Amino acid sequence: TTNERIRVSMSEKDLVFNEVYYGYSGKAHPNAMLFIRYLTLLIGSKPAFWYILMTSGEFGFEREVVEKVIIDNIPIIPFESLDAATLAKIDQLFDAIVHEDSPENWAAVDAWAASLYALNEQDLQVINDTLRYNLPFAANKHAAQKPPIKEEVSVFCNALKQELEPWGKREGLQIDVQSMRVPNASPWSVVSVSATIPGNDRSVRATDEWPPILQLADRLASTEVILPDPDNNRLLLARLNQARYWSNSQARLVARRIVWEHLDALFGAPISGDREHRR
């Protein structure tokens, strides 16, 4: 395995080996070459590795080695059910990998594998984030625990805004999500989520009202704290300053919690005399 996928290899010729062989043979299959290429791409894809991480009782908990029985149990779309276009795609993807074993070519394989299982772009994003931050390897643990860079926080804010915008439109409000500057030594990053009447610019100052949320976060020692500010139709969100908490998929989880638990604080208080209090 590597940090984010199982490394696979395929031989189109007979093999001689002097140790235990763990793999698959397509010798008895009527379309052996294409069938083995199909298995090679599928097992090497991120959706397959994600399935292994989620279902293995040992990998990710006790050890860094994947059990073959778990690979054997990966759900496989029957080869015989694939249409002509999908079969042609197998050769195209495989040949591209043989020509250049690049992240871009493997990303195309991941998208193809996701499509076989009817997974959408957001599903694949969850898989990517899970493998990036939750695999048991040292590099993944380091990536998960390092502070997020400015661009990662910006992506998080944009994703959170995008998820909440449909709810704001129902109330005739504009959603704004801004990153707030905090002391460099702080273990937290903070963002402000606000709802305003379109055209009413109510930008947040860089250090506006962040001490209370930081004090609350320090006291609770949680990975996430949400401080409602209903008088200003705003929420302050503090999350632990580690990259694993600032991904696209994490932003969608935060949006879900806000929708379930904090819409009254975000939308409930009147913003101006022109807007009635709604619940």
N, C-alpha and C positions, 0 to 999 in steps of 0.2 A: 504494500500500500504506500501511497504518498500522503501528503497532508490533507488532500480533499478527494481522492478517488483511489480505487483499486487499480494497480498497474497490471495490465494484461498483455499477453503476447500470443501469437498464433504462428503455427508452422504449416505450410502447404505441402510439406514432404514428410516422409516417415522420420520418426525420432528414435534415438537410442539414449537411454538414461541409466544412471547407476545408483539412483536414490529413489525414494518413494515419489511416485508421480501423482500430483493433484491437478486434475484438469478434466477436459471433456474431449471426446473423439466423435467426429462426424462420419466415420468410415461407412457406417451402415445406412446413412441418410441418402435419399435419392438426389438431393441437391446439397451435398456435403459442404462444398466450399462456401457457398452463400450462407448456409445455415450457421457455420462456425464463425463467419464474419459477423453475423447477426448477434450471436452470443457474446462475442468479443466486445463489440460496441456497447451492448446493453450492460454487461457486467462492469465495464469500465466507466459507465456514466455516473454522474452524481446522484440521480434518483435511486439507482441501485445501492450506492454506498450509504445514502441516507436511510434506506430501508434496513440495511445491515446494522447501522448504528442504533436504530430505534428498536430492533427486534432481538438483537444478540443479548444473551444473559451474561456475557463475559467481556466482549469487546467494548471498550469505553468505560468499563467498571473495574475489571481486574487485570486486564492485559491489553496490549496493543496489537495482538494477532487476531485476525478474522478466522473463525471456524468455517471450514468448508461446508458443513451441514447448513449453515445460515445462507451461504451462497446458493446451495442447492434449492433452498426454499424461496428464493426471490421469485415473485410472481412474474411469469413470462407470458406475453401475448403469443398464442400459438403461431408458429412460423407459417403454417398452412393457411392461416386466416388473413395474412398480409396481402394487400392489393399490389398491383404491378408498380404503382408509383412509389410505394414504401420499399419494395424490394430493390428498385433502381436506386433509391436514396442510400441503401446500405452500402452498395459498391462505391457510390460517390463519397460518402463520409469516410469509409475505410481507406480508400485511395488517398484522400486528403491527409489523413493521419500518417499514412506510410510516407507520403512525400514530405510532410512537415509536422512533427509532433509538437504542435503549438497550442497555447491556451485558447486561441481563437477557434482552431479546428475542433478542440474538445468541447468548447462552448456550443458549437453547432451540434455535436453529438448529444450533449445534455438537453438541448432544446428539442431535438428529435425524439429522444427517449421520453421526455415529459409529454410530448404530443401523443405518444403511443398509449399513455395512461390517462389521457384527457386532463392533464394538469395545465393550468394556465400560467401566465407570467408571474403572478403573485405567488403561486405555489412553488415555482422554481426559485423565486427569491428567498422564500422561507428555507428551502433546502440548502441554498448557497450559504445563507447566514448561519444555519445550524452547523453545517460542516466547517465553516470558517472558524467558528468560536467554540464548538463543543466537542470536537474530536480530542482524544486523549494524548495527542502528541505535544511535545514541548513547544513547537512553533505555534500551534493553535492556541495553547494556553497563554503564551506571551501575547499573541494578537488580541486575545479576549481581554486581557488585563491592562493593556497599555492605554493611556489616555486617548480619547478620540481626537483626530485632527480637525481643524476648522471646517474642512470640506465635508467630513462625515457628519458633524453636527448640523451643517447647512442642509445636507440631504435629509436628515432626520426631520428637521423643521419643515421642509417642503413636503415631505410625505405626510406628516401629521396635519398640515394645513389642507392638503388635498383630500384627506379622509374626512375632515370635519366640514369642508366647504358645503357639501349638499345639505347638511343640517342647518348651517347658517343661512343658506338661501331660503329655506322654509320659513325662517323668521325675518327675512328681509335684511339680514345682517352680513357683514363681511368679516371673514376670519383672518386673523393675523397671528403668526407665530414667529417670535423673535428670540434669538439667543441673547442672553444677558451676560455681561462681563462680571466675573467673580474673581476673588484673590487667587493668585497663581498657586498658592499652597492648599487651596480648598480641595477636598476629595469629591466635590460635587460640581456638576454643570447644571445650569438653570436656564429654562426658557419661559417666556411669557406667552400665554394663549389668550387672545382677547377677541371680543365680538363688537364691531362698531357699525354704525350706519354708513353705507357706502358714501365716500366723499368726505367723511368726517375723519380727518387725520389726527390720530391720537397715539403718536409714536411713544415708545417706552424709552426713558433715559437709560443709559448703560447700567447705572447702579440703582435704579429706582426700586426701592422696597425689597431688595433681595436679602438684607440681613435677617428678617423674620423667617423666611423659608430656609435659610441656611442653619439658623439656630434650631428650627424644628427638625430638620434632617439630621443634624448632629445628635440631637437628643433621642430621636427614634432609632438611629443607626439602621435604617432600612435602605434598600436599594432604590426606592422611589418614594417621594413625598409630593402630594398635590395639595396646595394651599388655595382654597377658593377665595376670591375677592369679588363677591356679588355686587357690591356698590359700584364697581368699575367694570362689571361684565368681563371679568378676567380670572384666569387661573395661573398660578405660578407652579411650575413643575421642576422639581429637583431630582436628578438621577445620579447614581454613582458614576464618577468620572472614569469609566472604563468603556472601551470601544464596543464590547458585547451588548451594552445597554443603549447604543445609539445607532442601530441598524435600521434599514427600511422596515423589516418585519416587526421590530420592536416599536416603531412609530405607529404601526397599525394596531398593535395591542394597546398602546396608550390611548389611541383614539377610541377604541372600543370601551375602555374603562371610563373615559370622559363621557361618552354617550350614555352609558348605563348609569353613571353615578353623579355626574357634575353638570349636566345641561342646565339645570335650574340656576346654578351659580353663574354659568356663562351667558345665559339668555334671559334669566328671570328678572333682574333688576332693570328699571327704566334707564335708558341712556340719555334721553332728552324728553322735553315736553311733547315732542312730535310723535313719540312712540308709546303706545299703551303697554302696560305691564302684561306680559303673556306667560301662560304656564301650559 
